[in-house]
Amino acid sequence: YHLISLCSSSVLWAVCYTYIFLPHQYVLLFLSDEGQVIFVYGADYGRRDSTTCSYGRHVYQVTNVHCRGPSKILHLLCIHSCNGKNSCLVSASNSVFGDPCYGTYKYLEVTYRCQFHTVACEGSVARLKCGEGQVISVYSAIYGRSDRTTCASERPQSQIHNASCSSSSDNVARSCNGKSSCSVSASNSVFGDPCFGTYKYLEVAYACHGE
């Protein structure tokens, strides 16, 4: 997990893995393993302490430590900007998040993790793999269809029209957690059939951790 703080009027450049904080400018995160994407857990814009992003600021600008924007709106904005991408840009500004406390110098805090994301069309196999000395930890596995574009090539409209067909499963976690590699068949025989007549796919989010 990563927690970063970004001063007001700066720009967050989030890329999966570790980060360097450059005061009053931006946060730069370096890409680690190809194929990882961002998953935002939470975001706060305001001020919760008097020390973060306080350099060169008047005392009255950092005194209010009970200044927070609507967490649900902040979270949704960051999710829309970043989730599923391997990098993203978010401006820490009132124009993006509103002004929860006029006169207070604010900062944006984002909590996120980097995870691998793999999709296997129905009838194929999802292959999860970690590097040497690492093992799989499955965050989520969903079998069904949540959009009309994934695994849609050469499929009739009738087979991809239902985009509200999905079911979560712990089959992948049971099969793969703690292993360095794993293969799971994207099929009704493994996951059942959540929507008869719809062409489905298996979507897995996972991370690699040290043994």
C-alpha positions, 0 to 999 in steps of 0.5 A: 500500500502507498500513502502520499501527501500532495500540497495544494496547487501541485500535481500528483503523478501516480505510477505503480511502485515507490515514490519521491516527494518533491515539496511544493511541486509534485509527487513522482512515482516510478513504474515497477513491474509492467502490467500493474495498475492502480487501485485507489482506497481512499482520498482526503483533501484538506488538512489533518495536521499542522506540519504537512505542507507547512513550509513557508506558510503563515501560522493561520494557514495551517492552524485548522487541522479539522478540515476535510472535504467529502470523502466519498466525492474525493474517493470517486474523483480519484477512482475515476482518474486513476483506477485500472491505469498504470499511471495517472495525473491528479491536481491538488486544487480547489478547482478539482475538489472544492474548498472545504476550508477557506484560508487554510493551505490544503493538501491531497492524501491518496491511499492506493495499491498497485496490483496486477490485472488479468482477463481471460475470455470464456473457454480460455485460461487465466495465468497468474505469475509472480517473480522469483521469491514471490507468491500470489495474493488474490484481491478479487476474481469476478466471472461474468460480464460488466461491459460490452467491449471486453472479450467481444471480438466476433461475438454477436450482439446478443452474447455481449448485450447483458453487461450486468452479469457477474459473480465474485468467487473465491475459487481463484484465491483458494487455487492460487494464493501462496503459489508462484504461478497458477492457471485457472480455467474461465469456464462455467464448470469452474464458476457456474453460469451467472447469465445463460447465453452471455459470453463471459470472462474471468477478471482477476486482480492480484499482487505478488508478495515475498514468501 
